[in-house]
Amino acid sequence: MELTYTDTIYDFQGLYDNLWECDYVLETIEDADREEEAWQLIIEYSNGKSLTEINDFVRFDLLDIMGLGD
């Protein structure tokens, strides 16, 4: 899966639609108003990765990388 970035939209709705069991992570990022940073990290990670690998990155690693983990 290839993710792309645009200057005008961070397609978090698309992530909600395509990832599973990541709602808490995405909501935490939105609540912290850090969607842009998260989107950049996801895009950097996603290069050549499968949807499952991207899902696991978001689900298990992203909050810790961003300093938002428990």
C-alpha positions in Angstrom: 0.0 0.0 0.0 1.3 3.4 -0.9 0.3 6.4 1.2 0.6 9.9 -0.1 0.6 13.3 1.6 -1.0 16.4 0.4 -0.7 19.9 1.8 -4.4 20.3 2.3 -5.7 17.1 3.9 -4.4 14.5 6.3 -6.7 11.6 5.4 -7.2 10.2 8.9 -10.7 9.1 7.8 -9.1 6.9 5.3 -6.9 5.4 8.0 -10.0 4.7 10.1 -11.6 3.0 7.1 -8.5 0.9 6.2 -6.9 0.0 9.5 -8.3 -2.2 12.2 -8.2 -1.9 16.0 -6.4 1.5 15.7 -9.3 3.8 16.6 -7.8 4.6 20.1 -4.5 5.5 18.6 -6.0 7.7 15.9 -8.3 9.4 18.4 -5.4 10.0 20.8 -3.5 11.7 18.0 -6.4 13.8 17.0 -7.1 14.8 20.6 -3.4 16.0 20.8 -3.8 17.9 17.5 -0.8 16.1 16.1 -2.3 14.6 12.9 0.4 16.2 10.7 3.2 14.7 12.6 1.6 11.3 12.7 0.8 11.3 9.0 4.4 12.1 8.2 5.7 9.2 10.4 3.2 6.8 8.8 4.2 7.8 5.3 7.9 7.5 6.1 7.3 4.0 7.5 4.9 2.8 4.8 7.3 2.8 1.9 6.8 -0.6 0.4 5.1 -2.0 3.4 1.9 -4.1 3.4 -1.3 -2.8 4.9 -0.8 -5.3 7.8 2.6 -3.9 8.5 1.3 -0.3 8.5 -1.6 -1.3 10.7 0.8 -2.9 13.2 3.1 0.1 13.2 0.1 2.4 13.9 -1.4 0.1 16.5 1.7 -0.9 18.4 4.4 1.8 17.9 3.1 5.1 16.8 2.0 6.5 20.1 5.2 5.6 21.8 7.3 7.2 19.0 5.2 10.4 19.3 5.6 10.4 23.1 1.8 9.9 23.6 1.9 6.3 24.9 0.8 5.4 28.3 
